[in-house]
């Protein structure tokens, strides 16, 4: 926490690629430390904490190095201190904390609720089902952060191209985020059969779809959440997120309390788990297609429906690519990891082609094709 201030340098200079490399090496150091101690010494749980400390020390060194390289000209000067600016940052931090609380209500309590209202085994099933959705959500969040520094720069310079940049980010998020979603929709059952053959793959697949369902919309509009930060208008978003979190938790408690225990914990049809996974996703989708795009447009002083065309195109892309991929998978018996990997590659190709056809406009298609063409031409020249 003390040295976290040094971590903002790549963000401030719009070099998020460097922060990505830093995070990759952090995970490699942590994984390497764990492998080393478990290979040499007798296994202990505290090794995980020790490996995290070692990786964190690397992180401190990497952050200081990047800070000096990218922001070496910056020096602390008490004359530049402004109390009003600090107050603005504190207020923004408070509303960001409210948003974090909302996220906890929406995503962090489901396993605890499953354990309390249903059973420990039900909590285990839900935990397995959330594995892929959590990985997809992490990937989507990482990709969406790439656009934020550019938004901040454009907004600070009063650049009129900011709206174009935001729309383009929605389209790119649609294409890249739809790939893992479509793969989960059409190959999730096969994945769970191979990964946990002793569990009911149908139930795990349904639960994972219910858990990740909100990302069908929210993944596309993820860049819009950055607009609240860019314009420093976090209050309304934080309050609506809090209302959503409280409403979701209250609704789950209500349904679980009125339904019979046998119905909730039916091994063949776990209604209780479906309620826990599905309620928050439903409310998340509702908020993502109503409040999020309209409030982002309001923050930028644009028409309320400015971002909806790009969002509808993205939803059409997900639907069409899912249907086409399902048709392809129906002809394949995915009963091995190799078949799963190969089929996944074909599904990704279908999704990219669908995104190219239905998400990009004519001008964007021309730019995309010209870049692909130039890339191959450059490779040909290098070989010569």
Secondary structure, DSSP 8 states (H G I E B T S, - for coil): -TTGGGGGHHHHTT-HHHHHHHHHHHHHHHHHHHHHHHHHS---THHHHHHHHHHHHHHHHHHHHHHHHHSTT----GGG--HHHHHHHHHHHHHHHHHHHHHIIIIISHHHHHHHHT-HHHHHHHHHHHHHHHHHHHHHHHHHHTTHHHHHHHHHTT-TTHHHHHHHHHHHHHHHHHHHHHHHHHHHHHHHHHH-TTS-HHHHHHHHHHHHTTHHHHHHHHHHHHHHHHTT--HHHHHHHHHHHHHHHHHHHHHHHHS-HHHHT-SSS-HHHHHHHHHHHHHHHHHIIIIIHHHHHHHTT--TTTTHHHHHHHHHHHHHHHHHHHHHHTT----SHHHHHHHHHHHHHHHHHHHHHHTS-HHHHHHHHHHHHHHHHHHHHHH-
